[in-house]
């Protein structure tokens, strides 16, 4: 053991006059925790200064201090191998571990709130006293799982043997008995090993008042901090007595205490006390310790005793086992996991199986077993009813002793496990054919979700306690352990907020409907932290509001009851989509839901839902599960009809790729088709979900079709078209074509048919056509200033108005020459309101539009007669800004120009001339009808990163750049001696102007910079932008800090305090920010948002030198995806490589390395996606790069100068997404751009032909 257990004689006494071991200048105010190890090293939690102070034996001043990430730490514990465990629960809800001699910590336990005491027993169990939660918890340090038990207290204030009231200090003896200073109950409680009921330690004639500290000596006698009486008491063979500060009065003299808290012994028997309100640590010396009249030497306990663990029975999984028992899993499942195709559909109208007359009010849980027997949990009637498939008469009723049951689970053998936690705090098992339930699990509250996995572990979702708990049903114990959540609400990866439904797959991965956080969390088997797989925090999935249920199908796709949105959603290979209740309007109609709670499938794939506030069980029949009506013949490239003729309703009827924040396209388009095939003034283009391209040829009145990969048309359809503007193709291959200009209708070419039929009457030409997921056809009636629609499942050809009142105008209910239209999965209608220069969005069922881009929508973009419009998978807009001759798009960073950004019409590959429609293929490439150029242009997706905010192009080992640069920005813009540069994932260039103390930015394609002023900015050297668009700026020169400006705001937050300018800034994938302190010869780092601004050392010991742990004037830095740190160690003429977690570096380039290149004061370092290094070799006035054959010079290879092929003391470099290099050419006071010339002989990027 690591702590001291001195052996005292009956007459041991301590000097009543203490010395002050440490005062507030060293340990801050209100120091709680003190620890003395067997080497007499003293550790004190300096909570006011967020650090731990350490004194080696006999030292008068601290010999070491640890900090970083701590926030108001209350206590600490040190193990026999000198690992330090520190409470970090006040703001971070965890206990941190500093391994011996480590400079950084790792989480050891996640908990809810601060630990007022910590203890580690001889079985390596870590205990935490949760003062505010009125309990003590413990977890094994022998496992990486964040599984802890409550070992004392119920979490509720009380004075019964099982309850605590504000527990403080704790101690665990060698028999694993737990002692608790039960503060507000004025007692010391002893909990026998494995017992939840405590016994109160009798202190004889001494009455305790709010005891805070408790410790044992070698013989098991107790020593107590009697805080309310401002004294220390101790026991011995003659009972209890006061041993220090015995006046009974508080004070600050050397014989007094004021709110003492912790007590610890050193090996000599001296006592250390944290004297809270005196802001000091007091030391009382042992003066006599004579036994039988003889003075004895001090004996301490220094080794542990082997004991059997009292840890409760673990979860039984394939990786757990015992020496006497073989644990096996059941391969059979009691529930249904149908396999669905990507295009499976269910009837939009549900069938009511049971209503309030049968099941009462507020039904919550249901279960359908593999025999399709239905079980319904009738919350209001306190019972479970059971029906055989297709029966309306229950075959069994489970009742008696239940109190408001929420959920149940049925196992393979027919046993029913029922929530009975609301009033009875238990889960009951009703064995098959029995009439009485038996408790199998004790819980703190109702289980809003129950599940039994294939290893017979039962899980309960504790809604009120923000966690999921579990226990093995193979154990006789009723106690549980925590499987997910930390007992307190939160939205980070290890916390939950009102969890409801749960699901455990056959790999023991746990899915949780994290209701209050509007997300679905996945806890992989044996993982501490979860992954958000749907909802808030999971981009490119779907928006959820209060999800209550989650199940997984046979393919591993999620199905969710999106309770607050009154709908059921599901995932598949094409992402998420709405399945039923898609209007998101609560109601009682057959196609509506009112707070749906749980769902379950039968073996046929039909969906059963508890429609809670409608007091009914709804069944939605599956209507299609495969492309039953079509198949694809690859030999002839056509679709062949099958016997069924069902139109498949998809989550989307059009390609809607999901793009990451860092997404770009090549700005030079490829001509997919010219006037010889698409005719003059081509307007309508469409790309189907299988990437077949369709173009309406207005000149020949035909539809031209290219299958994916074809260069020449594969099919031409004619019919009786006349000047068709637009067209739309459904996922089953039906083609809808505008035929309104002269025939006042929309025509349909059915799959593989060359004959068209009229499907909709329209007033004139449809300049926009769309078919939504409910099979409704929309037409943008340009001349009538309206959008009209018609449901295609009936025989009525007339249409109804959905937008515009038929009169030209610019109010919210009016349109002026509408053109492009788009309808999303929520049935919101987007209209390119051309002559009003805006995009209008009409929510489902509304005739009043909202301007979402252009015109009166601030913070968007200026439009000039927009034509085409489409949305990506995240709901971001892409617009053909016709009279500006460009394509614009939105994203998490707002609107930006994508192509044609000069706004000058032309026929070059990077120009457009009145673009009309635009469509994505499934890969994210964009097709544009370039109308007055009579062509269809294809713009290839260049980059799409969700993890990096900067560009990391994939470059071949022999890639080359043009030697002559173009000047991107001159001194008139950048000021003199520019240093830093950053290019984000959408190719916005940022350069700090150190003269004007501003940050300059250029959007992609722009030649004009925007000057961004920030408050109190002085001589900024570097900057970095995060994935969220927040900008981090060096402000160390005068103010000693790094500032963060939240995206699109001027709100400044200091995130890191530094002692000088940051010549390099970087944020790694774990959200650590790094700063290169040139003149301190160090790189420091800090985990963002951890409650402190004080960084820790990442490299360099603060002294200039060339040893492996030293740096000399470091500047540029880079951190790879493995968290390895690369440093341009300037004055050492080398690049240092520091592996994650290490402080010693290795020279990988330059002095001390084995490479074939000599560096002279390198200042910048960047890596490409293949791991090749690019180095700014400043005093050699060049950029060098590694390759397959070693290092080479790539630009500036002729020495320093000011010509277009020369550089003069360059400082920093960055890539755009195309692989072009931007360099801050310091002594020429300019920024140079070197264009990528060749990147051949590798097959990863920049290969147009491959993509085509």
N, C-alpha and C positions, 0 to 999 in steps of 0.2 A: 504494500500500500504506500501511497505517496505522502500521507499526512502523519502527524505525530500522535501517539497514544501513550503519554507518559504514565509511569506507575508511581502513584503517590501513597505516602503513608497517611495514617489517620490524622496526624497532627500537622500536615503540610500547611504552610502559610505563605502569603505573598506580601511583599512590601506594599503598604497602602498608598504610598506615593509613587505614582507612575511617571514614566518619562514619555515625552511626546516623540514617537518614532517618526511621524510625518505630519506636517500641517497642510493647510489649504493651498499654500504656494506650490506644493508638490502633488497633492492628491485631489485638489479641487474642493468644491463644496459638496456636502452630504455624501461622503464615501461610505458605501454599504459593504462591499465585499472585500474580505482579506483572506489570504491563504498562506500557510507556511509549510513548505515541504520538508522532507526528512533531512535535506541538506541545509535546512534553515534559510533557504531562499524565500524571501517574502514577496508576495504578489498582491497588488491592490488594484481594484477596479476604480479608476478615476472617471466616474460617470460624467462629471461636468465637462471634462475635456476629451471624452470619447477615446480613452486609451487605457492600457494596463501598464502600470509602473512596476518595475522589478528591481529588488535589491539582492545581490548575492550575499552569502553569509558574512555577517559583521560589517557590511558596507553601510556607511552613513548616508550615502546619496544613491539614487537609482543608477543601476548599471545597464539597464536596458528598458526600452519602452516599445510596446507594440500598439499599432493603430491601423486604421484603414477599414472603413465600412461599419464601424461600431457607432451605436447611437444610444447614449444614456444607459450604459451597462450596469446592472445591479450587482451581479456576483460572478464568481469564477471558480474553477476547480482545476487542479493540475495533477496529471497521472504520474506513475512512477517512472515513465520514460520521458517525462518533461513535456508532454503534449498539454497545451493550455486550452481549456474549454471556457468560453466567455458568453455570458448572457447577451443576446442582441435582439431581444424580443420587443423592446419598447416601440420601435418603428418598423423593424424588419421581421418580426415574428419567427425568430430562429435562435439557435445556439450555434456559435461559430467555433471552429477548432483551428488553433495554430499548432501545427506539428513542430517538433523540436527544431529549433534554429531556423524555422521558416519565417519569411517576411510577409507572407500572405495567408489568408484563412480560407477555409472551405466550410460550408454548412454541415453541421453534425446532426441537427434535429430541427424540424420545423414545428413550431408551437404557436399558441395564440396568446400573445402578450408577454411581458417580461417575466423571467425566472428570478424570483427574489432569493433563491438559493439553488445551487447545483451540487450534485454529488455523483460519484461513480463508485459502484460497489465492487467487490472482489470478483464478480462474474461479468464485469465489464458492461453493466447496465448503467445508463445515464439517467439520473432523476432530475426533475425540474419542479420547483415549487411555484405554482401559479397563484399568487396572492389574490389577484383580481377575479380568478375563476374558481377559487375555493376548492382547489384539488391539487394533488401531486401526480405527475405523469412520469413514465419511464419508458425507455427504449433500449434495445440491445445495440451496442456499438460493434457487434460482430457481424452485422448485416448492413447492407447499403439501403435497405428499405426504410422509409420513414413511417415505420409501424410502431406506435407507442400505445401503452396501456395506461388507464387510470389506476393508480395503485393506492390512492387514499383520497377520500372526499368524493362527493357526488356531483360537484359543480354547482350545488345550491347551498346558500348560507344556512347553517344549522349547527346545533350542538349535540346531536345524537352521536352514538359511537361511530357511525359511518360518515359523518359530515364534518366539515371544517368551516372556519370563518376567518378568512385572511391568513392563510398559512405563510410562515416566513421560513426560518432556517430548517434544514433537514439533515439527518445523519442516518447512515445505514451501517449496522454492525456486522461482524463476521458471520453471524447467523442469519443475516439478511432481514433482521427486524428493522423496521423503519420508524424513526423518531421524528415528530413534527412539532415545531413551535407554533401552536394553534393560537395565533395572536389575540384575536377578538373574543375567543372563548376562554382566555386566561388559563391555559393549560398546556401541558406537553402530552401529546398522544403517541402511543406506541402501537404500531400495526405489525402483528406477527407476520412472518414470511407467507405471502400468498393470501393474507386475510384482508378483507375490506372493512371490517369492524375494528376500531381501535379501542385500546384501554387507556384510561387517564393515569399518568404517573403521579403517585401521591408525593407531595413535597412536605408532608408532615405539618408542622406548625407554621410553615412559611407559605404565605399566600402570594401567588403570582399576579402581576398586572401587565398584561400585554407582552408576554415573552416573545423575543425575536430570534434568539440564538440558542442552539443546543449542540453539545458535543459530549463524547464519552472519553473516559480515560482507559488505561490498559485493563483495569479490573471491572469495567462496565459501569462505573459511577458517572452520573450526569453532572454537567456544568451548564448553567443556564444564564442567558442574558435576560434579566428581569427588567425590560425596558421601562415600563411604567413606574417602577420603583427606582430607576436610575442606578442599578446595582448589578453585581454578579453574584450568583449563588452556586454552591457546589455541594455534592453529596459524598458520603463516605460511610464507613461502617457504623458511625454514630448518627446518621441522618443528614439533613440539609442544614446549611449554615451560610451566612453571607461571607464572601471571601474578598471583595473589593468594592469600594465606593459605598460604604455601608451607612452613610449618614441619612439616607432616605430623601435627600434633597438634590435637585439638579444644580449644576454649576460648571464652571470652566477651570477650577483650580486643579492641581495635579492629583488631588484625592477625590475628585468628583467626575461625574459623567453627565451627559445631556443627550438623551435618546440613544443609548448604545445599541448596536445591532448585532454584529458578528463576533464570534469568539474563536480563536485558534491557539493551539499550543506550539511552541518550538520544541526541539528535542530535549531541552533542559528543563522543560516544564514552565517556562515563562509564558505569560498570557498576552496575546495581542487582541485588542478590542477596537472595532470601528466605532468611534464616538461621533455619531451622526451630526448632531446640531452644534457640536464644537468644531466640526470640519477638521477632524484629526484622527490619527491612529495612535492609541495609547498602548504602552507596554508595561505590564506589571511583573516585576521580577520575583521568582520563587526564592524565599529566604530560608525556610526550614523544611526539611523533608526527612525527619528522623523516625525510624521504626524501632520500637522496643528500646528507646533511649540511645540508639546508634544512628548516626547519619549515614545514609545509604547513597550509593551512586544512582543516577537516573537511568531507568530502563524504559526503552520505547519499543513499540511494536513495529517492526520493519518488514515483515513478510506476511503474505496472505495465507489463508487457510483454504484448502480445496473444499468447495461446497457444491452440492447439486444445484443446478439452476432452477429457479422457481418461475421461469418464464412460462406463460400459458402455452397451451398446445398450439403449434404453428399451423398456418394454413397448409393444407395437404395439396401439393402439386407434384408434377412429374419430377421436380428437382429436389423435393423434400423426401426424407425417409428416416427410418429409425433402424436400429440393429435388430429389432424383433418383429417389425411389421413391414409388409410390402404394400405400398399404396398404389392402387390402380385406378384408372379413370374409366368412366363409362363413355363408350363411343356412341351410344344411343342418346338422342335428344328427345326431350318431352314436348318440345315446341317445334313449330314449322319454320323452315328456312327456304322458301321457294326461290328458284332462280328466275330472274326476269331479264328480258332483253332490254337494250338501250331505249326501245320505243314502246315498252309496255304501257298500256292505258287502262284506266278504270272508269266505270260509269260515273258521270258527274253528279248523278242523282242517287242518293243513298236510299236503302230500304230500312225502315224502322223495324227492328226485331222485337224490341221490348221498350215500353214507355213507363211513365211514373206509376201507372196502375199495377205494374208487375214488379218493378225494381225500386220504387220509391224515388226520392229526390237525391240529386247529386251522386250518381254512380261514378266511381273513380277508376277502379282497377278492373281489367278483364284479362282472361287467359284462354287461348285456344290450343288444345293439345293435338298430338299427331293423329288422333282418331276424330279430330274436328269436334270434340266435346267442348262446349263453351262454359266457362266459369265467369261469373260476374260478382264483383265485390260491391255490395249494396251498403254504402257508408251510412246512410240515414236510417236503415232498417237493421243494422248490426248483424248482417248475415251474408252468406255466400249461397248463390243458387247455381245449379248445374243443369245444362240441357244437352241432350244428344244432338248430333247434326240434324238440321232441318226440323227439329221438334219444338213445339211451343209449350210443352208441359215439362216442368223441371223433374229430373230424376232423383235429385238430392238437394237437401237444404242443410247448410252448416250454420249452426247458431248456438248460442249459449256461452256466456262469459265474454263475448266480444264487445268492444267499445269503439265505435266509429272506425271500422277497419278501412284502410285506404287500398291496399293491394294484397295480392296473393301470388303464389307460384306453385305449380303442380309438377311433381317429379315423374320419372318414367313409370314408377310402380304405382302411381295414383295418389301418393301422399300429397296433402294440400298444406302448404305453409302460409299462414295468415298473419298479417299485421294486427297486433293488438297492443300497440304502443301508446295510443293516445292517453288512456287512463290507467292501463295496466302494465305499461313499460315492459312488454315482452312480445316475442313472436311465438305463435302457437303452431304446433303440428297436429293436423287431423289425419291420422293414418287411414288408409283405404278401408272403407266399410266400418269405421268407428264413429261413435256419436259424441266423443269427448275430445277436446283439444288438450295437448300437453305442452307446457312451455319448453322451448328449445334454445332461446336466446333472450338475454336481458338487454333492453335498449333504453335509451333516455327519453325517447319521444316516438311519435308515430313514424313508421317506415313508409315514405311516399313511393318507394320502389323496393321490390324484393326480387332476388335472383339466386338460383342455386346452380353452380358451375359443374363441369364434368368431373371434378374431384370432390364433389359433395361439400363444398364450402358455400355457406349462405351469406348473402350480402344484403344490407339494409341501408337505404338512402335516408339519412337523418336530415330532413328539410330544415328543421328548426336549429340544428347545430352545425350546418354547413359542412357536413362530412358524410362519407360512406364508410360503414363499419362492416366487419366480416368475422366469421368464426367457422371452424370445421364442425360439421354435423357428426363427424366420427369421434368427437370429443364429448365427454360428459359434462364438461364445464359449460355454463351458460354465458361466460364472459366473451367479449369480442375484442378485436383489435381494429385499428384504423386502416382502411384501405385507400382512402382518398380524402383530401381536405385536411385542414389543420385545426379544426374546432372553432375557427373564427372566419368570418366572411372576408372575401377578398377576390380580386380579379386577376392575380398573377397565376403562374403555371401550377403552383402547388396548393392553391386555395379554390374554394367553391363559394357560391352565394345562393342559398336556397336550392340545393339539388333536388331533383325529383326522380324521373325514370332512370333506370340503369339497365345495362346489358353486358354480359361477359361472354366473349367468344371462346372458341375451343382452344385458342392459344393463351387463354386467361388474360386477355386484354380487356380492360374495363372501360365502357363508354358511359358517360354521365350526362344527362340533360341538366346542364347548369343553368337553371331557370332564371335566377336573378341577374346572371351575367349575359343572358341572351346568346348562349353558345352551347355547343356539344364538345365535351372534353374527352380525350382518349388517354387513359393511363396504361401505357404498355406494361406488360407483365414485369414485375419487379422494378418498376421505375418510380422515382420519387416525384418527378414533375410530369405534367400532362402536356398534350398537344391539342390545340384547338382545331377541330376538323370541320366545324360548321359554325356559322354565325359570327358574332363580334370577335375580331381578332384573327379571323381566317379569311383573308381576301380571296376573291374569285370563287366563293362558295355561295352563300345565300344569307339574307338578313333574317334573323329570327327575333321573335319577341316572346319571352317567357316560355321556352320549349319545355314540355312536360314528359314526353315519352320518346324513347329511341329504341329501334330494333335494327337488326342487320340481316340482309337477305343471304342467300346461298352463295352469292358472288362477293360478299363483303361490302355491299353498298348500304348506305344509311337511309332509314325512313324515320321521319321525325314528326311528332305532333307539335306544330308551331302554334301553341295555344293562343297567344296574344294576337296573332294574325288570323285566327279562326280557320286554319287550313292544315293540310297534311302535305309535306314536301318529301322528296326522295332524291337520291343521287344515282348516278350511273356513269358510264364511260364518257358521256358528254357533259358531266357536271350535275348541278342541282336543278330541280324544276318543281313546280307545284303540281300536285296530283288531284286533290279534291279540295273544295272550299276555296277556289282560287280567286273569288271576288274579294276575299279578305274582309267581307262585310258580315258581321254576326247576324244570325237570324235562325228561323226555325223551318224554312223551306227545305225541300229534300236535297238541294244542292248547297245548303249552308250548314255551318256549325256554330256552336256557341260555347266557347272555351272547351275544345276537345282536350282530353287528358291522355289516355293510353290507346295504343293500337296493337293489333295482333293479326297475323295472317293464318288462314286455314291452309290445308295442304294444296288447295287449288290456286292459291294466290289471291283469293278474295280478302278484303280488308275489313276488319272489325274495329269500331271506334267507340269509346265512351264519350258521348256528347253531353258533357257534364251539366251545363246550365239549361239544356233542353230536356234533361232527365230521360235520356233515351240511349239505346244502343243502335248504332247505324252500321249497316253492312253495305260496302261498295264493291260491286262485282267487277272482276277483271274482264275487260272487253277484248283485249288483244295483248299478246305477249311476244310475238315475233312479227317480222314482215310477212304476215300470212298471205298478202295479196301480191307480193312481188318477189322476184329473185333477180340476180344479176348474172348474165351470161358473159363471162370474160372473153370468150372467143369472138363474139360478134359485138361486144360492147353495148348491149341493150338490156333493158329490164323486161322480164317475161312475166305476164300476169299469172297469178295463182288463183285457186278456186274462190277464196274469200274476196270481198270488195269492201274492206273496212278502211276508212281514212284514219291514219295514225296521228293522234294528237301528241306532239312532242313538247318538251319544255321550251323549245324554240323551233321555229320553222326556217331558220336562216342561220348562216355561220355567224357566231358571236364569240370569237376567240377571247380568252381572258389574258390581258396584258399586265405585265408587272410594271412597277413605277419607272424602271429604267428600260424603256423601249424606244427603239429608233428603226427607221426604214432607210434604205438607200434612196437618196434624193434624185438619182438618175433613173427614170423609168425605162422599162423595156416595152417596146411596141408589141403587144400581144396580137393585135389585129389591126389592119389598116383599111383604107377606103375600098380596096378591092374586094373585101369580104363583108365589111359592116356598112358600106355605103357612105354617103356624105352626111354630115351633121348627125353622127351617131349619138344617141341619147341614152337609151335603156340598156343596161348590162346587168346580168344576174349570175351569181355563182351558187350552185346548189350545195347541199351538205356533203355530197360525194364529189365535189369540186368540178362538176360539169359546168361549163361556161355557156351562157345563153345571151345573145345580142339581138335586139330588135332593129332590123335594117329598114329604116324609113324610106329608103330610096327604092328598094325592091319589094317592099311590103312582105318581108319574110322574117322568120326567126332562124338564126344561125346557131348551131350547136357544136361545141367541142367537148369531147370527153377528156377526163384528166390525162395530161401528158401529151395530148394531140397538138400538133402544130397547125394542121389544116382542119377545116370543118368536117365533122363526122355525119352531120345531119342538117337538112334544111327543110323547114316547114313553111308552107305558104297559106293555104286556105283563102279566105276572103278578107284579108287585112287591108287597111288603108291608112298609111302614115302612122304606124304604131309608135307610141312614145315610150312606154315602160312595160315591164313584164315581171312576173313572179312565178317561181317554180316551187311546188310543195315537196316535202320529203318523199312522197310516193311517186313523184315524177309528173304530176299534172301541171300543165303550163297555162297560166292566166295572162292574156295579152290585151293591152289597150287597143280598142278598135272604135274609139269614140269620136274622133275628129269628123268623120263623115258617116259613121254607122251607128253612133250613139249607144255603144254597148261595150262590154268586156267579153272576150271569147276565151273558151277553154279548149286546149288540146289535151285529151286524156292520155295517160301513159301509153306510149308507143303508137298513138293514133296520129294520122296525118290529116284528120278531119276535125274541124273546130265546131263548137256549139256555143250559142249565146248563153251567158250565165247571169248577166246583170245589165240593166238599162241605166245609162248615164246621160247627163245633159250634154257633155262634150268630151273632148279628149281627157284621159286620165294621165296626168303628168307624173303621178306616183301611184303604184299598186302595191298592196300588201295583203297577205293572208295570215291571220293570227292563229294561235294554238287551239282556238275553239272552232276553227274552220270558218271564220268570218272574213269576207273579202272587203277590202277598203279601196276606195278610189279618190284621188285628189283631183277635184273638179276645178281646174285652173281658172276657167272663164266664169264659173259660178261662185267663186270665192268660198267654196265649201269642201268638206270631206264627207263622203257618204259611204255607207257600208251595207252589206247584205249577208245573212247567214246562208251558207251553201248547202245546209242539210235539208232545206225545204225547196219547194218548186216555185217560190215567189221571186220574180225577176226584179221587182222594184226595190229601191234602196231607201234607207233612212239617213237623216243628217246626224253626224256625230261631232262636227266642228264647223264654225262659220254660220252666219245667218243669211248668207246670200247677197249681202250688201258689202261693197268695198269699204274698208275702214281699218282702224288701228286699235280699237278698244280690245278688251280681253275676250269679247265674244265674237269678234270679227276677224276676217282674214282678207288679204289682198294678194291675189295671184298665188295660191298655195301650190307647191310643187312636190318635193319629196316627202314621204311619210314613213313612219316606223311605229309598230305596236309591240310593246315589250310583253314579258310573261305575266305582268300584273295588269295588262290591258290598258296601260297608259298610252295615249296616242301622241306622237311627236310629229309636228308639221313644220316644214320649211316654208315659212310665211314670206315668200320671196320679196314682194314689193314693200313689205314692212321691215325688211332687213333683219329678220329675227327668226328664232326657233321657238315655237309654242308647244307646250306640253299640256294636254287635256287629260286630267285624271279620269279613270274609268267612271262612266256615267255622268261626267260633267261637261257642260257646254262653255264654261269659262276657262280660258287658257292661262297658263303661267309662262312668262317669258324666261327661258332657261339659257339663252345665248343671244347676243346681238342687241340692238336697239336699247331698250331700257333696263337691261340686265347688267348691273354693275359688276365689275370683277370678272367679266367673261371675255369677250372679244368683239371687235367691230366687224360686222358682216355687210356685204354688198350683194344683194339679191341672191341669197343662198338657194341652191337647188337640191342636190341629193343629201340624204341624211341616213346614218346607221348608228347603231349602238354596239359596243363590245360586250363581253361577258360580265363586266363589272358595272355596266350601265353608263359608261362614259360615251360622250357624243363625238362623232366624226362627221364633218360637214364639207360638202363641195361648195366653197365660197365662190360662186360662179363669176361674178363681175370683178372679183379680185384675183381671179385666175389662179386659185390656190386651193389646197386641202388643209383644213385645220382639224385639230383633235383635242380632246380634253383628257385629263387624267388626274391623279392625286395632287399634281403640282399646278393644276389649272389648265387653261387653254394655251395652245401653241400652234405655230404653223409647221406643217409637215413637208409639203412639196409646193413648188411654185412660189416660194416665199419672197421673190422680188416683186410680185404682183404685176409683173410685166408680161403681157401675152406673147407667146412664141411657140415655135415648133421644136425647139431643142429638147433633148431628153430630160432636162430638169425644168422644163416649162410646160404650161398648160394654156389652153385657149378656150375659155368659157366651159369649164368642166360641168358635166351633168350629174349622172348618178355615180355612186361608188358602192362597192361590195367587197367583203372579205372572203377569201377562201379559208379552209379549215386550218391552214398553217399560219394565218395572220398576214399573208400577203394581201395587198389592196389593189383591186381592179377599178379603174376610173374611165368613164366614157368621156374622152377629151373631144368635146363636140365639134368645135370649129377647126380642129385639126383632123377630124374625120378618122379617129383611131381610138383604140382601147389600150390604155397604158397599164402596165403591171409594175407595182412598186414592191420590192422584195423586203421582207422583214430582216433587219440587220442584227438587232440585239433585243433580248427580252429577259432581263435579270430581275429576280425578286429579292436577291440577297445583297447585292452590291449597289451602292449609290454612285459609284464611279465606273469608268470603263476599263475592261480587261479583255481586249480583243485576243482572239486566237491567231497567233502569227506563226508562219512557217520558219524553220531554222534559217532559211535563205531569203527571207523577206527583205525588200529594199525600199528605200525612199528616194524621192527626187532630191538631188543635192542642193538645188536652188530653192530656197524657201520663199514664201510670200510673207510680208509683214502684216500680221493679224492686227496688231495695235502698236502705235508709235508713242513716243514720249509725251506728245501733246495730250494723249489720253491716259497713259499709265503713270505719268510722272517719271521722274528720274530714278534710275537704279531699281527697277521692279524685281521682286523676289519670288513671291508665291503664285501658284496657279492651281485651279481645281476645275475639272470638267465633270459635270454630273452625268447620270445615265441617259438623259435626253439631250445631251450635247450643249447644254448651257455652260458657257465659259465664265469663270469667276476669277478676277485678279484684284488683289489688294493694291490700292494706290497709297503708298506710304507718305506721299507728299500732302495730298488732300485729306488723308485719313478717311477714305471712303472705300467701298467695295464696288468694283465695276462688274457688270454682267452683260453678256451677249447671248440672246436666244439663238438657237440653231438657225443658220441662214441669214442672220442679221449682221449688217456692217456697222450698226450704231449701238453704242453701249448705253446702258442705264446706270447712272451713278446712284448708289444706295448709301445713304448716310446713316450712321449709327452713333448713338450718344457716347461721349467720352471715349472715343476710339483714338489710340495714339500709336502711330508707327507699326501697323499690323504687318507681320511677316507672312503668316500662313492662315489658311482656313480649310474647313472640311464641311461637307454637307451630308447629313444623314439620309436614310431611306425615307424618312417622314418629311423631308424638305427643310428641317431645321438647320441653321447655319451656325457653325462654331468658329469663332474668330480669335486669333491670338491678340491679346491686349495686355501683354506682359511688360512691354517696354517701360511704361509709366505707371501702370495700375496693378501689375503683378497678378494677372488673372487671365483666364480664358472665358469668353462670353458666349452665351447661346442666345440666338434670336429665333423664336418659334416661327415656323413657316407662315409667311404672309402677315406677320405682325412686327411691330417695333418693340415688343416686350423683351427686355434684356434680363437674363439670369446668369449670374456668375456660377460656372460649373466646376471650375478648378482654380485654386490659388497656386501661383508659380512665382519663382524668384528670377524673373527675367523673361525675355522674349522666347516664344516657341518658334524656332526656325523650321520645325516640322510638326504638323498635327495629323493624327490618324485615329479613326474609330474602327475597331475590329468587329467581327461578326457577333461577339458576345457583349457588345455595347461598352467596351472599355475604351476610354480616350487616352491617347498617348501624346506627350509633348516632348520635343527635343530641345533641351536647354543647353545651347551651345557653350555658353561661358561658365556653366556649372559642370560641364563634361558629363552630363547624365541624360538619360531618357526616363521620364516618370510617367505613371499611368494611374488611372482612376476609373472605377466602375461607376458609370453614370447612374444618377437617381438612387444612390445608396445612402443618402442622408449626410454626406460629408463632401467637402471641397478640397480636402487635403490628400494629395496623391501619394503613392508609394513608388519606390524605385523599381524600374524595369530593367535598367542597364546602366553601368558606370557607377563608380564609387564616389564621385564628386571631385576626384583629383585627376588632373591631366596625366595621361600615361598610355603605354601601349601594351600593358598586360591584358590577359583575357577578360579581366573584370573591370577594365578601365577604358575610357574613351578620351579623345582629345578634339574638342570643338565639333561635336556631332551636329549635323543639320538634317538632311532629308531622312525620313523613316517610312517603313512600309511593313504591314502585318498581314501575313497570308492566312488562308482559311484554316490552317492548323495552329494558328496563334503564334507562329514563329515570327520574330522581330528582325527586320533588316535595317541596318543603320549605315548611313553615309558618314563614316568616321573621318572627317575631313583632314585634320592635321596629321592623322596617322596614315593617310593615303591608302585607305582600305575600306572595304565593306564588311561590317561585322554581322554575323548571323547568331542570334540568341534564341535558343529553343524555348518553347513555352515552359514556364516555371523555373527557368535557370537564370542565374545572374552572370555566369561566365559565357563569353561569346567566342566564336571561331571566325577567323578571317577567311572569307571565301573568295574574295577578289582583292588584288593589290598586295601591299606589304604583308608578309607573313603567310600568304596563300600559295598554292601551287599553280595558279592560273598563268596564262601566257600574256598578260597585259599589265602595264604599269600605269597606275593612277596618280594624278597630281591634284590633290585637294578635291575629292569628289563631294558634291553637295546634294545630289538628288538620286533617288533609287525608286524604280517602279518594276513590277512584274507583269508579264502577260499571262494569258490563261494557260499556256503550256509551261509556265514556270521559268521562262527565259528572263534574265535580268537586263534592265535598261538603266544605264548609269549616266548621270550628268558629271562628266569629267572636267570640272570647271577650269582649272588652271591649264589644262590641255586644250580648252576651248572646243570641246567636242562632246558628242553623245556616243557611247559605246554600248554594245549589247552582247549577251552570250548567245551561243548557238550550238548546234549539234557538234561542231568542230572546234569549239572554244570561243574566245571573245574576238570581236571585230568592231571597227569604227563604222558607224552608219551615217552620221551627218557631222558637218564641221570638221572634216578630216584633213583640211589643208592648213591648219593653224589659225590663230586668232586674227580677227579683222572685222570690217563692217560691211562687206559685200553680202549678196544674198545667199552665198554658200558658206559664209563664215559666221562665227559666233565670238563673243568677247566676254569671257568669264560668265558663262551661263550658270543659272542657279537651280531652277526647278523645271520639271517636264510633266506632261500629262497626255494621255491618249483621248481621242474621241472614239465613238463606237465603231468607226470605220478603220481605225488603225493609224490615222494621221497623228503626227506628233506636234505638240505645242511646247515651246521652250521660252522661258523668261531669259532674254539675252541682256543681262544686267548692265554691262558697261556700254552697250549700244542703246540702252533705255528703250527697249522694244520687246514685243512678243512675236516670235517667228513660228510659222506653220510649215511643217515639212509633210508633203502629201505622200501617202503610200503609193509606191509605183508597182511593185510586183509582190505577190504572195502566193506563188504557185508551188506545186509539188507537195502540197498537203491538202487534206480533204475535209477541213473543218469549217472554214468560213470564207467569205468573199468569192465563192464560186458560183457565179450566176448560172452557168449552164446546168450544174447539178440541181440547183433549186428549181429551175424551169423543167 
